């Protein structure tokens, strides 16, 4: 299976502009039915906390949700992207995986970004999400989730072989992005994929580095710092062979044990 990462600039809180730009990229995409396509976090608005204005209803959707389902239908691919959604008075930062037949798998960000005051606007998700596509078990995560290995360990324990992180990850911490994606891939013997944006918004500057990392921690595709589409081929047989030859996941003993603390005499 091939994966295509759309490393784009995002016009701040301008969904019509962003959807039109992405539509042109999809028109030019050399994808095959059965591939997977991923867009950044909040791909139609940028990482905005103006959720009352920028969010879409979870029931019925809105322009960004409709665009994802349309692109999936037209390409025959699974298309993943980040969307701000609302459910009554609550708002969520979600990753949506749209399928050609019209279904959607939804994941609500488990770790809203505290340093950016995201928890003041967006509620934390309470469940993780995997889905099947092209023979793969795929797990969804969003940006700051990448810093919490327990999320990825839970996805691996649930069978995930490909973990996709949609992000708005700033330039000033881009070395962490690279190191964390490699670590998540190695420790979970999976492909770890991160799709990031470029450009700037009122919060930060962004320099891409969308990555596809194989189960050995090797970077097999790197988007660099400019806008574009990053394409890589994923090898499911090689992944499963590695898990069989070096069965670290099978040796997992479940949640970590309690910590005993020894107090030294004063």
Secondary structure, DSSP 8 states (H G I E B T S, - for coil): -EEEEEE-B--TT-HHHHHHHHHHHHHH----TT-EEEE-TTTTT-S-S-HHHH-EETTT--HHHHHHHHHHHHHTSEEEEEEEEEETTEEEEEEEEE-TTS-EEEEE-SS--GGGTGGGTS----S--EEEETTEEEEEEEGGGGG-HHHHHHHHHTT-SEEEEE----GGGHHHHHHHHHHHHHHHTSEEEEE--EEE-SS-EEE---EEE-TTS-EEEE-TTSSEEEEEE--HHHHHHHHHHS-TGGG--SS-----------
